[in-house]
Amino acid sequence: ETQAAWEQIQSHNHRLQAELMQCLEKVSKTKFQLQEKQTEIEQFQSQLQQAHTQAQQMQETIAAMQSSKFWKFRTLWFKLKKPLLRNS
């Protein structure tokens, strides 16, 4: 009777150890996946920052163009051009 109980305890212990190993493997796999996702997030954040910087530079370029004498003359020309073409 004691031997049977001991064997049952050992069997239960082996099952628990196997379950523990499976859980540890899942944790390890999940940790690796999390690290991959964190790397992806960092890459996306870097790309987003670059896109934001480019957008700012483009806005500054457009603002500089629009404040130039050429752009002001161009805008005036298009305003004058419409009535002139209608009268022709």
OpenMM code with the backbone's topology and positions (N, CA, C; nanometers):
from openmm import Vec3, app, unit

residues = "GLU THR GLN ALA ALA TRP GLU GLN ILE GLN SER HIS ASN HIS ARG LEU GLN ALA GLU LEU MET GLN CYS LEU GLU LYS VAL SER LYS THR LYS PHE GLN LEU GLN GLU LYS GLN THR GLU ILE GLU GLN PHE GLN SER GLN LEU GLN GLN ALA HIS THR GLN ALA GLN GLN MET GLN GLU THR ILE ALA ALA MET GLN SER SER LYS PHE TRP LYS PHE ARG THR LEU TRP PHE LYS LEU LYS LYS PRO LEU LEU ARG ASN SER".split()
positions = [
    Vec3(0.0830, -0.1191, 0.0000),
    Vec3(0.0000, 0.0000, 0.0000),
    Vec3(0.0877, 0.1258, 0.0000),
    Vec3(0.1902, 0.1272, 0.0783),
    Vec3(0.2814, 0.2401, 0.0826),
    Vec3(0.3556, 0.2543, -0.0495),
    Vec3(0.3943, 0.1409, -0.1063),
    Vec3(0.4643, 0.1418, -0.2352),
    Vec3(0.3743, 0.1995, -0.3444),
    Vec3(0.2492, 0.1610, -0.3463),
    Vec3(0.1547, 0.2100, -0.4470),
    Vec3(0.1337, 0.3607, -0.4309),
    Vec3(0.1242, 0.4059, -0.3083),
    Vec3(0.1068, 0.5489, -0.2830),
    Vec3(0.2311, 0.6258, -0.3288),
    Vec3(0.3479, 0.5683, -0.2998),
    Vec3(0.4739, 0.6318, -0.3409),
    Vec3(0.4823, 0.6411, -0.4930),
    Vec3(0.4457, 0.5351, -0.5622),
    Vec3(0.4479, 0.5344, -0.7089),
    Vec3(0.3477, 0.6349, -0.7655),
    Vec3(0.2337, 0.6456, -0.6997),
    Vec3(0.1327, 0.7421, -0.7436),
    Vec3(0.1849, 0.8855, -0.7264),
    Vec3(0.2525, 0.9087, -0.6148),
    Vec3(0.3109, 1.0411, -0.5895),
    Vec3(0.4183, 1.0716, -0.6934),
    Vec3(0.5025, 0.9729, -0.7235),
    Vec3(0.6079, 0.9936, -0.8233),
    Vec3(0.5486, 1.0199, -0.9621),
    Vec3(0.4455, 0.9447, -0.9959),
    Vec3(0.3792, 0.9633, -1.1250),
    Vec3(0.3195, 1.1042, -1.1346),
    Vec3(0.2553, 1.1441, -1.0264),
    Vec3(0.1966, 1.2783, -1.0223),
    Vec3(0.3072, 1.3844, -1.0323),
    Vec3(0.4177, 1.3595, -0.9651),
    Vec3(0.5321, 1.4509, -0.9682),
    Vec3(0.5870, 1.4635, -1.1106),
    Vec3(0.5979, 1.3521, -1.1821),
    Vec3(0.6476, 1.3540, -1.3204),
    Vec3(0.5533, 1.4333, -1.4111),
    Vec3(0.4221, 1.4131, -1.3912),
    Vec3(0.3250, 1.4888, -1.4709),
    Vec3(0.3374, 1.6389, -1.4440),
    Vec3(0.3514, 1.6725, -1.3165),
    Vec3(0.3659, 1.8138, -1.2808),
    Vec3(0.4941, 1.8733, -1.3394),
    Vec3(0.6018, 1.7957, -1.3358),
    Vec3(0.7278, 1.8439, -1.3936),
    Vec3(0.7141, 1.8633, -1.5448),
    Vec3(0.6444, 1.7705, -1.6107),
    Vec3(0.6224, 1.7828, -1.7553),
    Vec3(0.5381, 1.9067, -1.7856),
    Vec3(0.4341, 1.9287, -1.7058),
    Vec3(0.3505, 2.0478, -1.7241),
    Vec3(0.4313, 2.1751, -1.7001),
    Vec3(0.5154, 2.1716, -1.5981),
    Vec3(0.6000, 2.2865, -1.5679),
    Vec3(0.6938, 2.3161, -1.6846),
    Vec3(0.7528, 2.2128, -1.7418),
    Vec3(0.8426, 2.2310, -1.8561),
    Vec3(0.7666, 2.2905, -1.9746),
    Vec3(0.6452, 2.2434, -1.9986),
    Vec3(0.5644, 2.2988, -2.1078),
    Vec3(0.5338, 2.4465, -2.0829),
    Vec3(0.4997, 2.4768, -1.9591),
    Vec3(0.4701, 2.6164, -1.9240),
    Vec3(0.5940, 2.7045, -1.9418),
    Vec3(0.7089, 2.6540, -1.8995),
    Vec3(0.8325, 2.7307, -1.9141),
    Vec3(0.8667, 2.7525, -2.0612),
    Vec3(0.8432, 2.6512, -2.1437),
    Vec3(0.8668, 2.6650, -2.2874),
    Vec3(0.7732, 2.7699, -2.3473),
    Vec3(0.6468, 2.7673, -2.3048),
    Vec3(0.5507, 2.8665, -2.3544),
    Vec3(0.5912, 3.0073, -2.3112),
    Vec3(0.6355, 3.0198, -2.1863),
    Vec3(0.6791, 3.1503, -2.1362),
    Vec3(0.7991, 3.1993, -2.2169),
    Vec3(0.8931, 3.1099, -2.2421),
    Vec3(1.0116, 3.1465, -2.3191),
    Vec3(0.9735, 3.1894, -2.4604),
    Vec3(0.8839, 3.1134, -2.5237),
    Vec3(0.8388, 3.1461, -2.6592),
    Vec3(0.7650, 3.2801, -2.6598),
    Vec3(0.6789, 3.3004, -2.5609),
    Vec3(0.6033, 3.4250, -2.5515),
    Vec3(0.6968, 3.5432, -2.5271),
    Vec3(0.7977, 3.5230, -2.4438),
    Vec3(0.8954, 3.6290, -2.4164),
    Vec3(0.9696, 3.6665, -2.5445),
    Vec3(1.0078, 3.5663, -2.6229),
    Vec3(1.0760, 3.5912, -2.7499),
    Vec3(0.9852, 3.6686, -2.8454),
    Vec3(0.8581, 3.6275, -2.8533),
    Vec3(0.7624, 3.6967, -2.9405),
    Vec3(0.7432, 3.8417, -2.8955),
    Vec3(0.7383, 3.8618, -2.7651),
    Vec3(0.7241, 3.9969, -2.7107),
    Vec3(0.8442, 4.0830, -2.7495),
    Vec3(0.9637, 4.0264, -2.7389),
    Vec3(1.0841, 4.1003, -2.7768),
    Vec3(1.0807, 4.1365, -2.9253),
    Vec3(1.0336, 4.0436, -3.0088),
    Vec3(1.0213, 4.0721, -3.1519),
    Vec3(0.9243, 4.1877, -3.1752),
    Vec3(0.8104, 4.1836, -3.1064),
    Vec3(0.7100, 4.2891, -3.1224),
    Vec3(0.7641, 4.4233, -3.0734),
    Vec3(0.8395, 4.4212, -2.9647),
    Vec3(0.8972, 4.5456, -2.9138),
    Vec3(0.9961, 4.6039, -3.0147),
    Vec3(1.0729, 4.5165, -3.0792),
    Vec3(1.1659, 4.5614, -3.1831),
    Vec3(1.0891, 4.6222, -3.2999),
    Vec3(0.9801, 4.5579, -3.3405),
    Vec3(0.8969, 4.6111, -3.4493),
    Vec3(0.8401, 4.7482, -3.4120),
    Vec3(0.7927, 4.7607, -3.2887),
    Vec3(0.7365, 4.8881, -3.2425),
    Vec3(0.8435, 4.9970, -3.2476),
    Vec3(0.9643, 4.9648, -3.2031),
    Vec3(1.0731, 5.0629, -3.2063),
    Vec3(1.1046, 5.1044, -3.3498),
    Vec3(1.1026, 5.0072, -3.4423),
    Vec3(1.1277, 5.0391, -3.5831),
    Vec3(1.0178, 5.1298, -3.6383),
    Vec3(0.8920, 5.0978, -3.6063),
    Vec3(0.7806, 5.1807, -3.6523),
    Vec3(0.7886, 5.3214, -3.5943),
    Vec3(0.8272, 5.3309, -3.4677),
    Vec3(0.8404, 5.4629, -3.4047),
    Vec3(0.9499, 5.5441, -3.4738),
    Vec3(1.0585, 5.4773, -3.5091),
    Vec3(1.1674, 5.5444, -3.5797),
    Vec3(1.1210, 5.5922, -3.7169),
    Vec3(1.0486, 5.5061, -3.7885),
    Vec3(0.9962, 5.5441, -3.9202),
    Vec3(0.8974, 5.6597, -3.9080),
    Vec3(0.8142, 5.6547, -3.8054),
    Vec3(0.7176, 5.7621, -3.7829),
    Vec3(0.7889, 5.8939, -3.7549),
    Vec3(0.8933, 5.8886, -3.6750),
    Vec3(0.9704, 6.0093, -3.6443),
    Vec3(1.0346, 6.0650, -3.7712),
    Vec3(1.0888, 5.9765, -3.8552),
    Vec3(1.1490, 6.0212, -3.9813),
    Vec3(1.0439, 6.0862, -4.0713),
    Vec3(0.9272, 6.0240, -4.0799),
    Vec3(0.8191, 6.0790, -4.1622),
    Vec3(0.7754, 6.2152, -4.1084),
    Vec3(0.7677, 6.2275, -3.9774),
    Vec3(0.7300, 6.3546, -3.9151),
    Vec3(0.8340, 6.4623, -3.9472),
    Vec3(0.9614, 6.4264, -3.9377),
    Vec3(1.0690, 6.5209, -3.9689),
    Vec3(1.0620, 6.5644, -4.1147),
    Vec3(1.0391, 6.4682, -4.2043),
    Vec3(1.0273, 6.5010, -4.3468),
    Vec3(0.9077, 6.5925, -4.3723),
    Vec3(0.7969, 6.5640, -4.3065),
    Vec3(0.6775, 6.6473, -4.3232),
    Vec3(0.7050, 6.7903, -4.2769),
    Vec3(0.7742, 6.8045, -4.1660),
    Vec3(0.8088, 6.9385, -4.1159),
    Vec3(0.8980, 7.0119, -4.2161),
    Vec3(0.9971, 6.9386, -4.2696),
    Vec3(1.0872, 7.0003, -4.3673),
    Vec3(1.0107, 7.0436, -4.4922),
    Vec3(0.9173, 6.9604, -4.5354),
    Vec3(0.8376, 6.9949, -4.6534),
    Vec3(0.7502, 7.1169, -4.6267),
    Vec3(0.6921, 7.1236, -4.5075),
    Vec3(0.6099, 7.2397, -4.4725),
    Vec3(0.6939, 7.3668, -4.4708),
    Vec3(0.8159, 7.3560, -4.4197),
    Vec3(0.9050, 7.4720, -4.4172),
    Vec3(0.9428, 7.5137, -4.5590),
    Vec3(0.9675, 7.4151, -4.6455),
    Vec3(1.0007, 7.4440, -4.7853),
    Vec3(0.8842, 7.5125, -4.8555),
    Vec3(0.7648, 7.4602, -4.8343),
    Vec3(0.6453, 7.5196, -4.8956),
    Vec3(0.6240, 7.6616, -4.8445),
    Vec3(0.6403, 7.6809, -4.7147),
    Vec3(0.6237, 7.8154, -4.6573),
    Vec3(0.7261, 7.9117, -4.7170),
    Vec3(0.8496, 7.8651, -4.7343),
    Vec3(0.9532, 7.9508, -4.7934),
    Vec3(0.9194, 7.9833, -4.9385),
    Vec3(0.8708, 7.8839, -5.0121),
    Vec3(0.8323, 7.9071, -5.1520),
    Vec3(0.7192, 8.0088, -5.1599),
    Vec3(0.6190, 7.9910, -5.0760),
    Vec3(0.5014, 8.0778, -5.0814),
    Vec3(0.5323, 8.2203, -5.0377),
    Vec3(0.6361, 8.2385, -4.9603),
    Vec3(0.6710, 8.3744, -4.9174),
    Vec3(0.7666, 8.4426, -5.0159),
    Vec3(0.8111, 8.3706, -5.1177),
    Vec3(0.9036, 8.4302, -5.2148),
    Vec3(0.8300, 8.5262, -5.3081),
    Vec3(0.9064, 8.6185, -5.3661),
    Vec3(0.8481, 8.7152, -5.4595),
    Vec3(0.7918, 8.6428, -5.5815),
    Vec3(0.8617, 8.5414, -5.6264),
    Vec3(0.8141, 8.4656, -5.7424),
    Vec3(0.6758, 8.4077, -5.7159),
    Vec3(0.6581, 8.3490, -5.5993),
    Vec3(0.5289, 8.2856, -5.5677),
    Vec3(0.4175, 8.3907, -5.5588),
    Vec3(0.4507, 8.5027, -5.4989),
    Vec3(0.3511, 8.6103, -5.4885),
    Vec3(0.3130, 8.6613, -5.6278),
    Vec3(0.4133, 8.6750, -5.7152),
    Vec3(0.3857, 8.7172, -5.8524),
    Vec3(0.3022, 8.6119, -5.9242),
    Vec3(0.3337, 8.4872, -5.9044),
    Vec3(0.2594, 8.3758, -5.9657),
    Vec3(0.1131, 8.3800, -5.9221),
    Vec3(0.0913, 8.3972, -5.7921),
    Vec3(-0.0448, 8.4033, -5.7384),
    Vec3(-0.1213, 8.5209, -5.7988),
    Vec3(-0.0551, 8.6348, -5.8065),
    Vec3(-0.1178, 8.7529, -5.8657),
    Vec3(-0.1497, 8.7285, -6.0130),
    Vec3(-0.0575, 8.6665, -6.0854),
    Vec3(-0.0785, 8.6362, -6.2273),
    Vec3(-0.2025, 8.5491, -6.2466),
    Vec3(-0.2185, 8.4472, -6.1651),
    Vec3(-0.3351, 8.3601, -6.1797),
    Vec3(-0.4650, 8.4340, -6.1456),
    Vec3(-0.4582, 8.5273, -6.0520),
    Vec3(-0.5776, 8.6063, -6.0201),
    Vec3(-0.6150, 8.6975, -6.1368),
    Vec3(-0.5141, 8.7561, -6.1999),
    Vec3(-0.5390, 8.8468, -6.3120),
    Vec3(-0.5724, 8.7712, -6.4408),
    Vec3(-0.5177, 8.6544, -6.4548),
    Vec3(-0.5327, 8.5758, -6.5771),
    Vec3(-0.6782, 8.5373, -6.6024),
    Vec3(-0.7507, 8.4998, -6.4999),
    Vec3(-0.8902, 8.4564, -6.5166),
    Vec3(-0.9774, 8.5659, -6.5779),
    Vec3(-0.9776, 8.6866, -6.5217),
    Vec3(-1.0611, 8.7912, -6.5831),
    Vec3(-1.0144, 8.8284, -6.7242),
    Vec3(-0.8841, 8.8251, -6.7469),
    Vec3(-0.8320, 8.8594, -6.8794),
    Vec3(-0.8769, 8.7584, -6.9844),
    Vec3(-0.8779, 8.6321, -6.9481),
    Vec3(-0.9188, 8.5280, -7.0425),
    Vec3(-1.0685, 8.5344, -7.0700),
    Vec3(-1.1477, 8.5744, -6.9734),
    Vec3(-1.2931, 8.5861, -6.9928),
    Vec3(-1.3268, 8.7001, -7.0890),
    Vec3(-1.2488, 8.8057, -7.0817),
    Vec3(-1.2748, 8.9218, -7.1667),
    Vec3(-1.2283, 8.9005, -7.3105),
    Vec3(-1.1456, 8.8021, -7.3349),
    Vec3(-1.0927, 8.7790, -7.4705),
    Vec3(-1.1932, 8.7147, -7.5610),
] * unit.nanometer
topology = app.Topology()
chain = topology.addChain("A")
for resn in residues:
    res = topology.addResidue(resn, chain)
    for name in ("N", "CA", "C"):
        topology.addAtom(name, app.Element.getBySymbol(name[0]), res)
